[in-house]
Amino acid sequence: MLEQTVQIVSNARDTDSYFRLVLRAPAIAPLIQPGQFAHVRILPLKDALLRRPFSIFQVAGETFSILYKTVGKGTDALARMRVGEEVSVIAPLGHGFTVPAAGGEIPLLVAGGYGMAAMFLLAQRSPQKGIVFVGGRKRVDILCEKEFTAIGWEVRATTEDGSHGEKGLVTQPLLGELQKKLPRRKVFACGPTPMLKAVGSLAEQFNLPAELSMDEHMCCGVGTCLTCVIPVKAGAGWEYQRTCTEGPVFDARQICGRPPVPACKLVSRWESDHSAVGAAGATELRGQPVNQELDLLAGFCRAHVRK
């Protein structure tokens, strides 16, 4: 994990509200593994306290790229940034996907919308080619088909409105493929939580190993604030693990059938260790070294992220 200010090489519209951001980061790019993410501070957004987490899409030499959708103030500001401008990045972060061994399992990748971004490096580095199932609401939500096809993967697309590929949900063609009961298959998935739950259930039904990249809200992104914890099976019970460090990728058997998450997901040890920061926290945070940044974030989360 490195914290660096890096330069934008390209920031171009992909389809509709989706953009591809390419960053020059020669120290970070060689460290990236499939399924990891980058935590980005959009420097022109002066009043923003929190970074934005993005799955890493591609790595090429000293650059890496992010595929993102404009959904709010932060990504709108990012979309307006130009070549040569800079962003602050902490990367690579998180526990990623397990790349299949040579001669091992045939990977079946399942992605919802820009969940495709998190799957590309896995497909590129897998010794065995497989099938990627991608779903979205409409045609513009189906991303990266050409990139997967170019590296020898079969792409099966579904859209809810039938505007591209098969009409329906992405789990429908996946179910049809699993019903063939072919040997040596493993499922990998990234997308909305309801889709991940459905994929995990199908993998369990057909007794197949599966890895799921969990989509949880994050604050610090490095395991300090503990707002992204989820319940994970541990022995005969459950324990809370952080999606930003122990995840975002988990073995489906660890998280399927998980109990409800309590309303307050923060861990009590921060009660005595950190004082809250108020509305001025964003001003106080900017320009601080990363360790001070994390301390301030922990205090802010303690005071403001409770539900």
N, C-alpha and C positions, 0 to 999 in steps of 0.2 A: 504494500500500500504506500503510495506516494501522494503528497499534496504539491501541485504545481500550477502555475499560471501558464496556460497553453494558448496557441494561436489558432484561429479559425482558418482552415484551408478552403473549405467550401461549406455553404449553407443553402441548399437548393430545395425547392418544392418538389416533392415526389408525386403525390396525387392528392388533390383536394386540400385537406388540412394537414397532410403528412409532409414532413421535411426530413432530409438527410443532412446531418452535420458531420463534417470531417475535421478532426483536430490533429495538429502536429504535436506529438508527445513522444519523443524518441526514448525517454527513460521508462515510460509507462507501457507503451505498446508491446514490447517483447514479453511482458509479465502476464498479459491477459490470457485467461483460460475461458473456455466456453461456459456461458451462463452467468458470468460475473457482471458487475455493473459499475458505473461511474457516478459519483455524487458531484453535481455541477452547481457552482455559484455563478449566477448571471450578473456580471459586474455592473452593467448599466441600471440594474434594478436596485436602486440604492436603499429602499426601505424594506427589503426582503431579509428576514432573519434566517430562514431555512434554505438549504441547498435542495436541488431537485435530483432524484435518482433516475438514471436511464440505463436500460440494458445495453450492453455493447454489441454492436451489430457485426462489423467487420474490422479486421486488422490488416494493414498493408504497409510493410516496412516500418517507418517511424510514425505512422499515423494510425488512428482508430476512428471509427465512425459510429454515430448514434442515429437511430431512426425514431423520430418523435412526432407526436400529434399536438396541435395547438388546442389546448383545452382550458386555458386560464391565463392569468396575468403573466406568470413566469414564462410559459412556453410562447405566448404572444411576443414578449420582449425578446426571447431567444430567436424567434423567427425573423425579427427585424435586424439582427446583427449581421455584419458584413465581413467579407474576407479581410484578414489582417487584424481584426479586433480580437480581444482576448477574453477567456473565461477562466475561472479558478476550478480546478478538478482535483478530487481525491479518488484515486483508482490504482489498480483494480480492487474491487471490494466483493466480499461475499464468497460463499462456497458454491461452486458451479456444478455443471453436469459431469458425470463420469463418461469419458470417451471410451466407447467399446474397444476391446482388445482385438488385434488382428485375428481373424478366424472365429471371433466370438459371436455375440448376438447381433441379429439384424435390427437396426433401430427403426422404430415407427415414431415419427415426430408429429405432435399435435399442437397447433397454434391458433389462437384467436386474435385477429387484428394484428396490432404491432407486436404481439407475442412472437411473431415470426423473427423479429430482430434478435431475440435471445437464442434462437435455434440455429442460426446460420453457421457460426463457428463450430458447433457440434457436428453439423452435417459435413462441413469442409474438412474436419480433422478425423472423422470416422473412417476406418479402413474399409468398412462395408457400406455400400450404398443401400438406402432403404426408401421408404415412402414418407412424404410429408403431407399431412392433412391440415388444410388451412381453412378457417371459417371467418365470416364477417357478416354484417347486416346487409351490405350491398357491394357492388363491384369495386368501388374506391377503397374499401376496407381490406381488399385482398392484395397483399404486398409481397414483393421479392420473388415472385414466381420465376422470372427470368434468371435470377441469380442461382436458385436451387437447380433449375433445369440445366444450367450451364456447367454445374459440377456433377451432373449425372444422376440426379435424384428425380424420382417420379413425384409430381405434385398433383394432389386431388383437392380441388377447391369446392367449397359450398358457400352459398349465400342465402340468407333468410328470405330475401325477396326474389330469388331465382335469377338475378341479373347476371350472374357468372357462375359457371360450374353447376353442380347439383343443387337443387333447392332444398333448404332445410338446415339442420344443425351439423356442425363438424363431427359430432359423435356418431352420426348415422353411417357414413362410409367407414369410419373406424370400426364400428360394430360389425359391419359386413366383412371387413378384413380379418378381424379376430375370430369370427365364426369359421374361418377356414382351418383354424387350429394348426397352423404351420409351426414347426419347432424353432427354437432359438430366436425368439422375438423379445424385444424390450421396448417399453413405451417411455417417451419423454414428452413433457407438455409444459407450455407456458401460455397464459391467457387469463381471462376473467375467472374469479373464484368459482362461480357455478359450473363453468366448463371444466375446471380442474377437478372439482368433486365428482363430476360425471365420468371423467376419464379415469380417475382413481378407482371408482366403483367398477368400471368395465375391466380394468387390469386385475382387480381382485376377483371378479367373476370368472375370468379365464385363467387365473393363477399365473399371471405374468408379472415380472418385475417392472416397476415404473418409478420414474423420478419426476417430481412436480416442482416447478418454479413458482413459489407463492407470491401473490400480488397483495402486499400489505402496505399501508401508509407508513412512511419513515420520517424521522426527524434528523437525528445526527448521522445515521448511515454507517456507523462504526461500532455499534454495540454499547454505547454509553447511556443513552437516554431511556432505553428499554420500552419504547412505545410500540415497537413492531413485533412484540413477542406473540407466539402462538403455542397452544398446547401440543406436545409431542409425546408419543408413547415411550415410557421408560420402565422396563420391567413389567410389574403387574399394575402400574399406575401411569400417571402423566406428569410431565414437568414442562415448564415454559422455556422455550428457546427463541433466540432472536433471528428474525428472517434476514437481517442485514449481515450477520456473521456466521451463525450455524447454518443459515440458509443463504440465498433465497430458495436453493434447491434442496428438497427433502425426499427421502424414500417414501413412496406413497403409503406403504404399510405403517409408517410411523405416524401419519397424520389423518388417515381416513377414519371416519367414525369418531372424530375428536369431540370433546365436550364443549359446551358453550363457553366463549371467552368472557370473563367478567368485565363489567363496565369500566373499571379502572385497571389498566394493564401495566401500570408503573410498579416497580419493585420498591418496597418500603425502605431499603437501605439508603435511598437518596434523601429520605426525610431529614436525617440528622447531618448528612454530609454536604448538602447544597442549599443555599438560600435562593429564594425566587428572584428573578429579575423582572422588572416591569416593562411598561411600554417602551422605555428607552433602551431595552435590550438590544434591538437591532443596531442602534447607533453605537452602543458599547462594544458589540461583537465585531463589527467590521474592522479589518486590519489586525485582528488579534492572531497570534500563533495558534495552530490547530489545537493544542492542549487546552489553552484558555478558552478557545471557542467551544470545546466540548463541555467544559465546566459550566459555561454560561448557558449552553443549550439544555443541560440537565436541569438546571434551576428553572429555566423557562418552561420546560415540559412539565416539571413538577407543579408549577403554578397554573398553567394554561391548557394543557392537553387532556386533563381529566374530563370524563364525560358523565 
